[in-house]
Amino acid sequence: MDFDLRPRKLDVYIVKKFISTFFVALLLIIGIVIIFDISEKIDDFVAKEAPLKAIIFDYYVNFVPYFMNMFSPLFVFITVIFFTSKMASDSEIVAILSCGISFHRMMVPYIFSATLIALLSLGLNLFIIPDANKTRIEFESHYLKNKTKSVGRNVHYQIAPGEFVYAESFSSWNNTAYRMTLEKIEDNQLVSKLSAETAVYDTLKGTWRLKKYVLREYNEDLTDRIKSGRQLDTVIALSVNDFYRNEKTVETLDYYELNELIDTQRMRGDANVKFSLIEKNTRFALPFSAFILTIMGVALSSKKRRGGIGWNIGIGIALAFTYILFLRFSQMFVHTDTLPPAIALWLPNMVFTVIAVFLYRIAPK
């Protein structure tokens, strides 16, 4: 009977407590964060004359899902610690175990609730939040941060197999790359080299206008042919968006767009691929933490303590913040090439899984 998974009143009771407490805690904390955020940014809003409609709908409406998902481990842990400690304080857990329901069976509604939250977080991560981030980041660039005049220097890309492009610098004011070079290589031999003093991107046609260009084509007999001119319009597998990409760009891409970008960056040998891989692994690792922190929360708070639920909540907040900081710090392992992204971003889950198993084993049953 212990592992009878048929729904019981106890399951409905725990699931209701879990989900309702989670969203109440979410609304309270988000409200507090928005108040502090407004007080911090009010000077920028006034100085940049940000419209009230844009502040509410472009920034804060899109800020809420971003913040909610970023700190979902904290919300889950606090939720479990709070209402489980309350149940233990009211001797409800003792009554549950006394009725012949095992501690393992009591965990089923907890895991079910954690699954719902993990699926919600995963859906937000992969499809909803990236679209919201587009509007939020655009608002930040207009009203909260200074625009950068130059977003690319000494850019090297492999734009296609055997095709390499180099630009000494790129200006965002006029979409112009300076001292651009395009090289084609076949069978480890340089076939052609196209150089230009400037290259202006036409956003309507999707073409590049090369000015003061020199095209040098190499033949098999080691002779070459040189062609030059004042202006040349050509199509290159490189858009102006490639120069704008940075660590913020990946936050605006959904799951399929992110995978496409990773494939392109790997083909090009783009060093910024680390930002894409960090984002991709974080989107999957963060929702999984709901299971780990739920198990830890129940193990820590299922025993009635003399000091009440305050001690349990304090421990829960400390461990939840430790997890979030560990997850952020693990990104440094990728930037320093210490660990690959798939290991570095899942390392906090691995460590906290061991802690959760230990706490679960010693929890009173």
C-alpha positions in Angstrom: 0.0 0.0 0.0 2.9 2.3 0.6 3.6 2.7 -3.1 0.0 2.8 -4.2 0.1 5.7 -6.6 -3.6 6.2 -6.8 -4.6 9.8 -5.9 -5.6 10.3 -2.3 -7.0 13.2 -0.3 -3.5 13.6 1.1 -2.0 14.1 -2.3 -4.6 16.8 -3.2 -4.0 18.5 0.1 -0.2 18.6 -0.3 -0.3 19.6 -4.0 -2.7 22.5 -3.2 -0.5 23.7 -0.4 2.6 23.5 -2.5 1.3 25.2 -5.6 -0.7 27.9 -3.8 2.1 28.8 -1.4 4.6 28.9 -4.3 2.6 31.4 -6.3 1.7 33.5 -3.2 5.4 33.7 -2.3 6.2 34.5 -5.9 3.8 37.4 -6.0 4.9 38.8 -2.7 8.6 38.7 -3.6 8.1 40.0 -7.1 6.1 42.9 -5.7 9.0 43.8 -3.3 11.6 43.4 -6.0 9.7 45.7 -8.4 9.4 48.4 -5.7 13.1 48.3 -5.1 13.9 48.2 -8.8 11.7 51.3 -9.4 13.4 53.2 -6.6 16.8 52.3 -8.2 15.9 53.2 -11.8 13.5 56.1 -11.3 16.3 58.7 -12.1 17.1 56.9 -15.4 13.4 56.8 -16.3 13.0 60.5 -15.7 16.3 61.5 -17.3 15.6 59.5 -20.5 11.9 60.5 -20.5 10.7 56.9 -20.6 6.9 56.7 -21.3 4.9 55.2 -18.5 3.3 52.7 -20.9 6.7 51.5 -22.0 7.9 51.3 -18.4 4.9 49.1 -17.4 4.3 46.9 -20.5 7.7 46.9 -22.2 9.9 46.6 -19.2 8.1 45.3 -16.0 5.6 43.0 -17.7 8.6 41.3 -19.4 10.8 41.6 -16.4 8.5 39.5 -14.2 8.8 36.1 -16.1 12.6 36.7 -16.4 13.0 37.4 -12.7 10.5 34.6 -11.7 12.4 32.0 -13.6 15.9 33.2 -12.5 15.0 32.8 -8.8 12.6 29.9 -9.1 14.9 27.6 -7.1 14.6 30.1 -4.2 10.8 30.2 -4.5 10.5 26.4 -4.6 12.8 25.9 -1.6 11.1 28.6 0.6 7.7 27.2 -0.4 8.6 23.6 0.6 10.4 24.7 3.8 7.5 27.0 4.9 4.4 24.8 4.5 6.2 21.5 5.4 7.5 23.1 8.6 4.0 24.3 9.3 2.7 20.8 8.8 5.4 19.4 11.1 4.7 22.1 13.7 1.0 21.1 13.7 1.9 17.4 14.0 0.3 16.7 10.6 3.3 14.8 9.4 3.4 12.6 12.5 -0.3 11.9 11.9 0.4 11.0 8.2 3.1 8.6 9.1 1.1 7.1 12.0 -1.7 6.2 9.5 0.6 3.8 7.7 1.7 6.0 4.9 5.4 5.8 4.4 7.8 8.8 4.1 8.5 7.7 0.5 4.8 7.7 -0.4 4.3 11.1 1.2 7.0 12.4 -1.2 4.8 11.6 -4.3 2.7 14.7 -4.2 5.8 16.8 -3.6 7.5 15.3 -6.6 4.4 15.8 -8.7 4.2 19.5 -7.7 7.9 19.9 -8.4 7.3 18.4 -11.9 4.6 20.9 -12.7 6.9 23.8 -11.7 9.8 22.3 -13.6 7.7 22.0 -16.8 6.5 25.5 -16.3 10.0 26.8 -15.9 11.3 24.8 -18.9 8.5 26.2 -21.1 9.3 29.7 -20.0 13.0 29.2 -20.5 12.7 27.7 -24.0 10.0 29.8 -25.6 8.3 32.5 -23.5 11.1 34.3 -21.8 13.3 34.7 -24.9 10.5 36.6 -26.7 9.9 38.7 -23.5 13.6 39.5 -23.3 13.7 41.0 -26.7 11.4 43.8 -25.6 13.0 44.1 -22.2 16.5 44.4 -23.5 15.5 46.8 -26.2 13.9 49.0 -23.5 17.1 48.8 -21.4 19.2 49.8 -24.4 17.0 52.9 -25.0 16.4 54.1 -21.4 18.8 52.5 -19.0 22.1 52.0 -20.8 24.3 54.0 -23.1 24.5 52.8 -26.6 27.9 51.7 -27.8 29.3 53.2 -30.9 31.5 50.3 -31.8 30.5 46.7 -31.1 33.1 44.8 -33.0 36.9 44.9 -33.4 39.2 42.4 -35.0 36.3 40.1 -36.0 37.3 36.8 -37.5 34.5 34.5 -38.8 34.3 31.4 -40.9 31.1 32.2 -42.7 31.0 29.0 -44.7 33.2 25.9 -45.3 36.4 27.3 -46.7 35.3 31.0 -46.5 36.7 33.3 -43.9 36.0 37.0 -43.3 38.0 39.5 -41.2 37.0 43.0 -40.2 39.3 45.4 -38.3 36.4 47.2 -36.8 32.7 47.8 -37.1 30.6 50.9 -36.4 27.0 50.6 -35.3 26.2 54.2 -36.3 26.4 53.6 -40.1 26.6 49.7 -40.3 30.1 49.9 -41.7 32.9 47.5 -41.4 36.4 48.8 -42.0 39.2 47.0 -43.7 37.2 43.9 -44.5 38.8 40.9 -46.1 37.1 37.8 -47.5 39.3 34.7 -48.2 38.3 31.5 -50.0 40.3 28.3 -49.4 40.0 25.0 -51.3 42.1 21.9 -50.6 44.3 24.0 -48.2 45.1 26.4 -51.0 44.1 30.1 -51.1 41.8 30.6 -54.1 40.8 34.2 -53.8 41.2 37.2 -51.5 38.8 40.2 -51.6 39.8 43.2 -49.6 38.0 46.6 -49.1 38.7 49.8 -47.3 35.0 49.9 -46.1 32.0 47.6 -46.4 28.5 49.1 -45.8 25.6 46.8 -45.1 22.3 47.4 -46.9 19.6 46.3 -44.5 16.9 46.3 -47.2 18.7 44.2 -49.8 20.9 42.2 -47.4 24.0 43.0 -49.4 27.4 44.6 -48.7 28.7 47.6 -50.7 32.5 47.3 -50.8 34.4 50.5 -51.5 38.0 50.7 -52.8 38.1 47.0 -53.2 40.8 44.7 -54.6 40.1 41.1 -55.7 43.0 38.8 -56.2 42.3 35.3 -57.7 45.0 32.6 -57.6 45.5 30.0 -60.3 46.9 26.5 -60.1 50.0 27.6 -62.0 50.8 30.1 -59.1 49.8 33.0 -61.3 47.2 35.5 -60.1 44.7 37.9 -61.5 44.0 41.2 -59.9 40.8 43.2 -60.2 40.1 46.5 -58.4 37.5 49.2 -58.4 35.8 52.0 -56.5 32.7 50.1 -55.6 31.3 46.5 -55.6 27.9 45.2 -54.4 28.1 41.6 -53.3 26.3 39.0 -51.1 28.2 37.6 -48.2 26.9 35.1 -45.7 27.3 37.6 -42.9 24.7 40.1 -41.7 25.0 43.2 -39.5 23.4 41.2 -36.7 26.5 39.0 -36.4 28.4 42.1 -35.2 25.8 43.0 -32.7 25.7 39.6 -31.0 27.0 39.5 -27.4 26.1 37.7 -24.2 22.7 39.4 -24.1 21.7 38.2 -27.6 21.4 34.6 -26.6 18.7 35.6 -24.0 16.4 36.6 -26.8 16.5 33.4 -28.8 14.1 30.5 -28.4 15.2 26.9 -28.3 15.4 26.4 -32.0 17.0 29.7 -32.8 19.6 29.1 -30.0 20.5 25.7 -31.5 20.8 27.2 -34.9 23.1 30.0 -33.6 25.3 27.4 -31.8 25.7 25.4 -35.0 26.6 28.6 -36.9 29.1 29.8 -34.3 30.8 26.4 -34.1 31.2 26.4 -37.9 32.6 29.9 -37.8 34.9 29.2 -34.9 33.2 32.1 -33.0 34.5 32.5 -29.4 31.1 33.8 -28.4 29.7 30.3 -28.7 30.5 29.9 -25.0 27.7 32.4 -24.2 25.2 30.3 -26.3 26.3 27.0 -24.6 26.0 28.6 -21.2 22.5 29.8 -22.0 21.4 26.5 -23.4 22.6 24.4 -20.5 21.3 26.9 -17.9 17.8 26.7 -19.4 17.7 22.9 -18.8 19.7 22.8 -15.5 17.6 25.4 -13.7 14.2 23.7 -14.0 15.8 20.4 -12.8 16.7 22.0 -9.6 13.0 22.0 -8.5 13.3 18.2 -7.8 16.6 18.6 -5.9 15.5 21.5 -3.7 12.1 19.9 -3.1 13.7 16.8 -1.7 16.1 18.8 0.4 13.3 21.0 1.7 11.1 18.1 2.9 14.1 16.4 4.5 15.1 19.5 6.4 11.6 20.6 7.5 9.7 17.4 8.1 10.8 17.2 11.7 9.1 19.4 14.4 11.7 21.7 15.9 11.6 23.4 19.3 12.4 26.8 17.8 9.5 26.7 15.4 9.6 27.2 11.6 12.0 30.3 11.6 15.1 28.1 11.9 14.0 26.0 8.9 13.2 29.0 6.8 16.6 30.5 7.6 18.4 27.3 6.5 16.2 27.1 3.4 17.0 30.7 2.3 20.7 30.2 2.9 20.9 26.9 0.9 18.7 28.3 -1.9 20.9 31.4 -2.3 24.0 29.1 -2.2 22.6 27.1 -5.1 21.9 30.2 -7.1 25.3 31.7 -6.5 26.9 28.3 -7.3 25.0 28.2 -10.6 26.2 31.7 -11.5 29.8 31.0 -10.4 29.9 27.8 -12.4 29.8 30.0 -15.5 33.3 31.1 -14.7 34.5 27.5 -15.3 33.4 27.9 -18.9 34.9 31.4 -19.5 38.2 30.2 -18.1 38.1 27.0 -20.2 38.3 24.9 -17.0 35.2 22.8 -17.7 33.0 22.3 -20.8 29.6 24.0 -20.4 27.6 20.7 -20.2 29.5 19.8 -17.0 30.1 23.3 -15.5 26.4 24.3 -15.6 25.2 20.9 -14.3 27.8 20.8 -11.6 25.6 22.6 -9.0 22.9 20.1 -9.6 25.3 17.2 -9.2 26.7 18.6 -5.9 23.2 19.4 -4.5 21.9 16.0 -5.6 24.5 14.4 -3.3 23.4 16.7 -0.5 19.7 16.0 -1.1 20.3 12.2 -1.0 22.3 12.5 2.2 19.6 14.7 3.9 16.8 12.4 2.7 18.5 9.3 4.1 18.9 10.9 7.6 15.5 12.5 7.6 13.2 11.1 10.3 10.8 8.5 8.8 
